[in-house]
Amino acid sequence: MNFGRVLSEATPLLLEGLKLTIGVSLLAIAIGIVVGLVMCLMKMSRNVVLKAIAEVYIWVIRGTPMLVQAFIVFFGFPQLIQLMSPSFRLDAFTAGVITLSLNAGAYLAEIFRGGIMAIPKGQSEAARSLGLTKGQTMRKVVLPQALKISIPALVNQFIISIKDTSILSVIGLAELVNKAKTYVGKSYEFFATYIFVALFYLIIISVLMIVSSRIEKKLQYEEKKGHHHGK
């Protein structure tokens, strides 16, 4: 167990993997926000078809392991598409982003729905009485507040997505765990390598947890301030 050797040899490789881990997570959470918002509004829609599509999507994603989802996206869908287009291929990066985005989107849909439900109905009624349409009320009054309320949960989902990238090593995504496996395969330094991997995750996630905590405290302070001025 040569920690010094692993530190000098594996660090550049692990940093390369960490860079991809963060990049994939950021891209996936950005797409996941759009997917989650669309699915949230569809689920809250009065349109039975849109509501059913959103409910089935959330049910399937939340009810199946992400490992299985990754296999379906990376191996299953290409095989299906190849029946019509034999030359179709899907690389590990694209498959990883799709899997993480779909996964995050399902959870974010419920987070956003909770944020919307937390806005007092009186605000929507007041906006409608001022002549705003239902769509304008949602866009200009409800959604900005709901998204603000959802920020701590959004950061938490980003943390989950970062940890979930480790699952994507099974489809060959060259993220942090995959790079560690490559190094371990050559050096056989299992213990030291994976200790460093755990530390890398711990540092990144601890920073995000501190950010989330500060945002939450700031929002609570603003809420108390608002109540105080309201009185």
C-alpha positions in Angstrom: 0.0 0.0 0.0 2.2 2.8 -1.3 0.3 6.0 -0.8 3.1 8.2 -2.1 3.4 6.2 -5.3 -0.3 6.3 -5.9 -0.5 10.0 -5.1 2.2 10.8 -7.7 1.1 8.3 -10.4 -2.6 8.2 -10.1 -3.5 11.9 -9.3 -3.2 13.2 -12.9 -5.4 10.3 -14.1 -7.9 10.8 -11.3 -8.1 14.5 -11.9 -8.9 13.8 -15.5 -11.7 11.5 -14.4 -13.0 14.1 -11.9 -13.1 16.7 -14.6 -15.3 14.5 -16.7 -17.4 13.5 -13.7 -18.2 17.2 -12.9 -18.7 18.1 -16.6 -21.2 15.2 -17.2 -23.0 16.1 -13.9 -23.3 19.8 -14.8 -24.6 19.0 -18.3 -27.0 16.4 -17.0 -28.4 18.7 -14.3 -28.9 21.5 -16.8 -30.8 19.2 -19.1 -32.5 17.6 -16.1 -33.9 21.0 -15.0 -35.5 21.5 -18.4 -36.9 17.9 -18.4 -38.0 18.2 -14.8 -39.8 21.5 -15.3 -41.6 20.3 -18.4 -42.6 17.0 -16.7 -43.7 18.9 -13.6 -46.0 21.2 -15.6 -47.3 18.2 -17.6 -48.1 16.4 -14.4 -50.0 19.4 -13.0 -51.8 19.9 -16.3 -55.5 19.3 -16.8 -54.7 17.5 -20.0 -55.2 13.8 -19.2 -52.7 12.6 -21.9 -49.9 15.0 -20.8 -50.5 14.1 -17.1 -50.4 10.4 -17.8 -47.1 10.7 -19.9 -45.4 12.6 -17.0 -46.7 10.2 -14.3 -45.5 7.1 -16.2 -42.1 8.7 -16.9 -41.6 9.6 -13.2 -42.9 6.2 -12.1 -40.6 4.3 -14.4 -37.4 6.3 -13.7 -37.9 6.4 -9.9 -38.9 2.8 -9.8 -35.9 1.3 -11.7 -32.2 1.2 -10.8 -30.0 3.7 -12.7 -27.6 0.9 -13.6 -30.5 -0.8 -15.6 -31.4 2.6 -17.2 -27.7 3.1 -18.3 -27.7 -0.4 -19.9 -31.0 0.3 -21.7 -29.7 3.7 -23.0 -26.3 2.5 -24.0 -27.0 -1.1 -25.3 -30.8 -1.3 -25.7 -31.8 1.8 -27.6 -28.9 1.6 -30.2 -29.9 -2.0 -30.9 -33.5 -0.8 -31.5 -32.5 2.1 -33.7 -30.1 -0.1 -35.7 -33.1 -2.1 -37.0 -33.8 1.0 -39.1 -30.3 2.6 -39.2 -27.6 -0.1 -39.0 -24.8 2.4 -38.8 -26.2 4.1 -35.6 -23.8 4.2 -32.6 -24.0 5.8 -29.2 -20.8 6.8 -27.3 -20.4 6.4 -23.6 -20.4 10.1 -22.9 -23.7 10.8 -24.7 -25.3 7.7 -23.1 -24.1 8.8 -19.7 -25.5 12.3 -20.1 -28.9 11.0 -21.4 -29.1 8.5 -18.5 -28.2 11.1 -15.8 -30.5 13.7 -17.3 -33.5 11.4 -17.5 -32.8 10.3 -13.9 -32.4 13.8 -12.5 -35.4 15.0 -14.5 -37.8 12.6 -12.8 -36.7 13.7 -9.3 -36.5 17.4 -10.2 -40.1 17.2 -11.5 -41.3 16.3 -8.0 -39.0 18.9 -6.4 -40.4 21.6 -8.7 -44.0 20.4 -8.0 -43.4 20.7 -4.3 -42.0 24.2 -4.9 -45.1 25.3 -6.9 -47.5 23.7 -4.3 -45.7 25.8 -1.6 -46.7 29.1 -3.2 -49.9 30.4 -1.5 -52.9 30.2 -3.9 -53.8 33.8 -2.9 -50.9 35.0 -5.1 -52.2 33.3 -8.2 -55.7 34.6 -7.5 -54.3 38.1 -7.0 -52.4 37.9 -10.3 -55.4 36.6 -12.2 -57.5 39.5 -10.8 -55.0 41.9 -12.2 -55.6 40.5 -15.7 -52.8 38.0 -16.1 -53.7 34.8 -17.9 -53.1 31.4 -16.2 -49.9 30.9 -18.3 -48.6 34.4 -17.4 -49.4 33.9 -13.7 -47.4 30.6 -13.7 -44.5 32.1 -15.7 -44.2 35.5 -14.0 -45.5 34.9 -10.4 -45.4 31.2 -9.4 -42.4 29.7 -11.2 -39.8 32.3 -10.1 -40.7 31.8 -6.5 -41.0 28.0 -6.8 -37.6 27.8 -8.4 -36.1 29.9 -5.6 -37.6 27.6 -3.0 -36.3 24.6 -4.9 -32.6 25.8 -5.0 -31.4 23.8 -1.9 -33.0 20.6 -3.3 -31.6 21.3 -6.7 -28.0 21.5 -5.2 -28.8 18.2 -3.4 -29.8 16.6 -6.7 -26.5 17.8 -8.2 -24.7 16.1 -5.4 -26.6 12.9 -6.1 -25.8 13.2 -9.8 -22.1 13.5 -9.1 -22.2 10.3 -7.0 -24.3 8.6 -9.6 -21.7 9.1 -12.4 -19.7 6.3 -10.7 -22.4 3.9 -11.9 -21.7 5.0 -15.5 -18.2 3.4 -15.3 -20.0 0.2 -16.3 -20.7 1.5 -19.8 -17.1 2.7 -20.2 -17.5 6.4 -19.3 -14.0 7.6 -18.4 -15.1 9.3 -15.2 -13.3 9.1 -11.8 -14.1 5.5 -10.9 -13.3 4.3 -14.4 -9.9 6.0 -14.3 -9.2 4.5 -10.9 -10.1 1.0 -12.2 -7.7 1.6 -15.1 -4.9 2.5 -12.7 -5.6 -0.3 -10.3 -5.5 -2.8 -13.3 -1.9 -1.8 -13.9 -0.6 -1.1 -10.3 -2.8 -3.4 -8.1 -2.8 -0.6 -5.6 -6.5 -1.2 -4.6 -6.7 0.3 -1.2 -4.7 3.5 -1.7 -6.3 4.3 -5.1 -9.9 4.0 -3.9 -9.1 5.9 -0.7 -8.0 8.8 -2.9 -11.1 8.4 -5.1 -13.3 8.6 -1.9 -11.4 11.7 -0.8 -11.9 13.4 -4.2 -15.7 12.8 -4.0 -15.7 13.8 -0.3 -14.0 17.2 -1.0 -16.3 18.1 -4.0 -19.5 17.0 -2.2 -18.5 18.7 1.1 -18.1 22.0 -0.8 -21.5 21.6 -2.5 -23.1 20.8 0.9 -21.7 24.0 2.4 -23.0 26.0 -0.6 -26.4 24.3 -0.2 -26.5 25.0 3.5 -25.6 28.7 3.0 -28.3 29.1 0.3 -30.9 27.5 2.6 -30.0 29.8 5.5 -30.1 32.9 3.1 -33.6 31.8 1.9 -34.8 31.3 5.5 -33.5 34.7 6.4 -35.2 36.4 3.5 -38.4 34.6 4.3 -38.3 35.8 8.0 -37.4 39.3 6.8 -40.5 39.1 4.4 -42.8 38.0 7.2 -41.4 40.8 9.5 -42.1 43.5 6.9 -45.5 41.9 6.2 -46.4 42.5 9.8 
